[in-house]
Amino acid sequence: MSWLYLLLAVAALAIAFKTATAGVMVVALLAAFGLLLAWLMGLLAARVESRSGDPTMIVDPAELIRLREQAEARRAAASMGTPPDA
């Protein structure tokens, strides 16, 4: 979708260069700038989204507490020399 903004920005620049009136040129240049900015923001948003982690992999607090308790039990069992429970 963001590539469509770039295409429209190029079209607006073409209109700005081909027109004979100053008013249309200013409007077309402002539209081209806005569309170019929208394309850039869409490109950056896609990059950030691709680098973000999977939200389904977030550990909830109850699971985190359970994992900490298991780790503490393993450490205690290792220090006592007994094999940890599975």
URWONOR-V430142 format. One record per pair of residues at least 24 apart in sequence whose ideal C-beta (glycine too) atoms are under 7 Angstrom apart, sorted by the first residue. I is the first residue (numbers start at 0). J is the second residue. D is the distance in Angstrom with one decimal. If there is no record, write none. Layout:
I	J	D
I	J	D
This chain:
0	41	6.5
1	38	5.2
1	41	2.8
1	42	5.5
1	45	6.7
4	34	4.9
4	37	4.5
4	38	3.8
4	41	6.3
5	38	4.3
7	34	4.9
8	34	3.7
8	35	4.5
8	38	6.3
